Amino acid sequence: MGKDLYEMGELPPIGEVPAKMHAQLVRPDRFGEPETAIRDEVIDVPEIGPDEALVMVMAAGVNFNNVWAARGVPVDVTKTQARWGEPTEFHIVGSDAAGIVYAVGERVTNVGVGDRVVVHAGQWDLDDPWVIAGNDPGLAPSFRVWGYDTCWGSFAQFTKVQAHQCLPKAPHLTWEEAAAPTLTGATAYRMLHGWPPNTVKEGDVVLVWGGSGGLGSLAIQLVTLAGGRAVAVVSSDERGEYCKSLGAAGYVNRRDFTHWGVPPAWDSPEWKTWFEGAKGFGKAIWDVLGERTSPQIVFEHPGQDTIPTSIFVADRGGMVVICAGTSGYDTMVDVRYLWYMQKRYQGSHLFNDDQAAAFNGLVRAQKVRTTLGHTYDYGETGHVHQEMGDGRLPEGNVAVLVNAPERGLTDLP
Ligand SMILES: NC(=O)c1ccc[n+]([C@@H]2O[C@H](COP(=O)([O-])OP(=O)(O)OC[C@H]3O[C@@H](n4cnc5c(N)ncnc54)[C@H](OP(=O)(O)O)[C@@H]3O)[C@@H](O)[C@H]2O)c1
C-alpha cells in the first residue's frame, strides 16, 4: 500500500500515484514579489483526462512568466484558468519540466508510464475547429501556456499535461539540464524559423537582445546553426564574452548608450539626441561585423526600452520579431522607418508541437548547448524567481530540482 504523500526527493514506485503532493503555489490574496508570493503547500494530486498524462517532475525550468504570475500582472492567472474549468483559488507556477510519466489517459498513444520526458508548454483544445482544420495550433483561439494560463504547472511533484506536450528527454542530459531549455528554446525557434519569408538564412545578421539570457543564449545558437551571424546585446563585457562562446559574431554593450525608452516627439529638438543615440547603436553593430550590414532579423523581448531602436536598425525588408515586453509595453514605433524601408514588426508567442519537437531534436542531437546557468533547490523556488525578477540571475537558463533527489542524475538514482 503506497503512501498518501511523499517527501521531496522521495520517489514513489513508477506508476504509483499518491493522493497528495507538494507544490509551489501562488494565491490571489498574496500576489506580489515572487519571494513571498510563491510558497510550498500540500494539495491533492490532480486527476487526468483521457488525452492527458501525469508526469512526476524531477526538475523544473525557471521562466519569467512565473514572475508575472506571482505579481498578478499584467493578468490574474487564476482568472485565466477559470476559462478551462480549472481551480481559481490557486495556481502552480512552472512551464518547463523534465520527469517521468506516472499515468496516462485512455486515449493516449504517444507516451506511456515510465517514459522519460521533457514537457513543452503549448496547450490547446484538441477539438478546436482551427486545429482540426490543420492550422497552426500556436494561433488557435484556445491556445494557452501550460503553467501560466493553466493551473497545473511544473513546480510540483506531479504535473497534469496534455500528452502531446511530452517529448523524449535527451538521455545525455541531467534532469536539471533537460528541464531548463524547452520553453525558451522552442520560443526562439518559432521567432527565427516560424515567420516566412523572414526566417533566418545563411549569412543573415540577427541582432539578439539579452544575448546571455534564457531566450538569447539559445537564439544565438539557433542563428549560428542556420548559418547566420548573431550580434548579441548585453549589459556587461563578461556577458558579451559568454555570447561569443555560444557562437555570436560579437556583442554591443547597451550600457554604452542612453537613448532608451519612448523617444521624444519627432519634431522636438530632443528627438535629435535620441536619433544620434540610435544611429550610434546601429554603427556599433556594423563595427562588430566589420561591414555596413544591418540586421535582417531583430530578436526582441525587452520591448518599451528598445523597440524604437530595433525598428530603426532593422534592415530594409527585415523583421523585428517580439515575444515580450520585459521593460514595459508602451512601445513607440516611428512608422517612417517601418513603411519607408518596408520592415515587418511581428509578434510571436510560444510555439506549436512541430517547433517544440524541432528544437528538442537539436538538443537530443547535441547540436544545441542547454546553457544551464545554475540549479536551485525546491525550497528556493520563490527566491530564484525573485532573483530573475530583479535581473540578478547568472547567464543562461536556470532550473530547480523538484523531485530529483540530487544534482547530476540523468535517470533514476
Ligand atoms: N511569449 C513567449 O512565448 C515568451 C517565451 C519565453 C520568454 N518570454 C519573455 O521574454 C522575456 C525574456 O525572457 P528570458 O527567459 O530570456 O529572461 P532572462 O533570462 O531574464 O533574460 C532577459 C535578458 O534581457 C536583457 N534585458 C533586461 N532588461 C532589458 C532592457 N531594459 N533593455 C535591454 N535588455 C534588457 C537582460 O540582458 P542584459 O542586461 O545583459 O542586456 C537579460 O539577460 C521575459 O519577459 C519572458 O517572460 C516570452
The ligand as a Tripos MOL2 file, in Angstrom:
@<TRIPOS>MOLECULE
LIG
   48    52     1     0     0
SMALL
NO_CHARGES

@<TRIPOS>ATOM
      1 N1          5.8130   34.9910  -25.2900 N.am      1 LIG1
      2 C1          6.6180   33.9600  -25.1790 C.2       1 LIG1
      3 O1          6.3890   32.9480  -25.8190 O.2       1 LIG1
      4 C2          7.8100   34.0260  -24.2830 C.ar      1 LIG1
      5 C3          8.6110   32.8840  -24.1290 C.ar      1 LIG1
      6 C4          9.7630   32.9690  -23.3290 C.ar      1 LIG1
      7 C5         10.0540   34.1530  -22.6590 C.ar      1 LIG1
      8 N2          9.2230   35.2270  -22.8030 N.ar      1 LIG1
      9 C6          9.5200   36.5060  -22.1310 C.3       1 LIG1
     10 O2         10.7370   37.0050  -22.6620 O.3       1 LIG1
     11 C7         11.3960   37.8150  -21.6970 C.3       1 LIG1
     12 C8         12.8680   37.3590  -21.5700 C.3       1 LIG1
     13 O3         12.8930   36.0080  -21.1100 O.3       1 LIG1
     14 P1         14.2900   35.3260  -20.7140 P.3       1 LIG1
     15 O4         13.9730   33.9760  -20.2040 O.co2     1 LIG1
     16 O5         15.2630   35.4720  -21.8060 O.co2     1 LIG1
     17 O6         14.7130   36.2590  -19.4810 O.3       1 LIG1
     18 P2         16.1750   36.4790  -18.8670 P.3       1 LIG1
     19 O7         16.9400   35.1940  -18.8160 O.co2     1 LIG1
     20 O8         15.9660   37.2600  -17.6050 O.co2     1 LIG1
     21 O9         16.9290   37.3870  -19.9490 O.3       1 LIG1
     22 C9         16.4360   38.6350  -20.3410 C.3       1 LIG1
     23 C10        17.6050   39.5000  -20.7500 C.3       1 LIG1
     24 O10        17.0800   40.7160  -21.2600 O.3       1 LIG1
     25 C11        18.0160   41.7540  -21.0260 C.3       1 LIG1
     26 N3         17.2890   42.9350  -20.5910 N.ar      1 LIG1
     27 C12        16.6110   43.1090  -19.4410 C.ar      1 LIG1
     28 N4         16.1080   44.3550  -19.3750 N.ar      1 LIG1
     29 C13        16.4850   44.9730  -20.5190 C.ar      1 LIG1
     30 C14        16.2780   46.2690  -21.0350 C.ar      1 LIG1
     31 N5         15.5900   47.1990  -20.3520 N.pl3     1 LIG1
     32 N6         16.8270   46.5720  -22.2260 N.ar      1 LIG1
     33 C15        17.5430   45.6470  -22.9240 C.ar      1 LIG1
     34 N7         17.7610   44.4000  -22.4770 N.ar      1 LIG1
     35 C16        17.2390   44.0700  -21.2980 C.ar      1 LIG1
     36 C17        18.9740   41.2690  -19.9500 C.3       1 LIG1
     37 O11        20.2630   41.1670  -20.5200 O.3       1 LIG1
     38 P3         21.3620   42.3310  -20.3650 P.3       1 LIG1
     39 O12        21.1190   43.0320  -19.0590 O.co2     1 LIG1
     40 O13        22.6620   41.5950  -20.3990 O.co2     1 LIG1
     41 O14        21.1650   43.2260  -21.5520 O.co2     1 LIG1
     42 C18        18.5010   39.8760  -19.6020 C.3       1 LIG1
     43 O15        19.5630   38.9590  -19.5040 O.3       1 LIG1
     44 C19        10.5760   37.6760  -20.4110 C.3       1 LIG1
     45 O16         9.7250   38.7930  -20.2710 O.3       1 LIG1
     46 C20         9.7700   36.4000  -20.6320 C.3       1 LIG1
     47 O17         8.5530   36.3790  -19.9070 O.3       1 LIG1
     48 C21         8.1180   35.1790  -23.6180 C.ar      1 LIG1
@<TRIPOS>BOND
     1     1     2 1
     2     2     3 2
     3     2     4 1
     4     4     5 ar
     5     4    48 ar
     6     5     6 ar
     7     6     7 ar
     8     7     8 ar
     9     8     9 1
    10     8    48 ar
    11     9    10 1
    12     9    46 1
    13    10    11 1
    14    11    12 1
    15    11    44 1
    16    12    13 1
    17    13    14 1
    18    14    15 2
    19    14    16 1
    20    14    17 1
    21    17    18 1
    22    18    19 2
    23    18    20 1
    24    18    21 1
    25    21    22 1
    26    22    23 1
    27    23    24 1
    28    23    42 1
    29    24    25 1
    30    25    26 1
    31    25    36 1
    32    26    27 ar
    33    26    35 ar
    34    27    28 ar
    35    28    29 ar
    36    29    30 ar
    37    29    35 ar
    38    30    31 1
    39    30    32 ar
    40    32    33 ar
    41    33    34 ar
    42    34    35 ar
    43    36    37 1
    44    36    42 1
    45    37    38 1
    46    38    39 2
    47    38    40 1
    48    38    41 1
    49    42    43 1
    50    44    45 1
    51    44    46 1
    52    46    47 1
@<TRIPOS>SUBSTRUCTURE
     1 LIG1         1 GROUP 0 **** ****
